[in-house]
């Protein structure tokens, strides 16, 4: 077995492998143990136990990123007359 680094030994001492942490405790523990020289991230995988082939068991959703995607929003409208003016006013609210 490979020799553990000092960082890994400290982490093993602070984390109880037999305990199930709730989400708030786990995040606090991750922040406390973060020692890398870059911004660390966490990936989450959730097993929903559904069959994607069955239409009544599909999961759909959307999320809003806290800082956006960095792209500006563009809206294209094809209309004439009064609808064009209304579209311009609506575009200002974007």
Secondary structure, DSSP 8 states (H G I E B T S, - for coil): -----HHHHHHHHH--TTS---HHHHHHHHHHH---SS-------------TTSGGG--------TT--S----------THHHHHHHHHHHT-
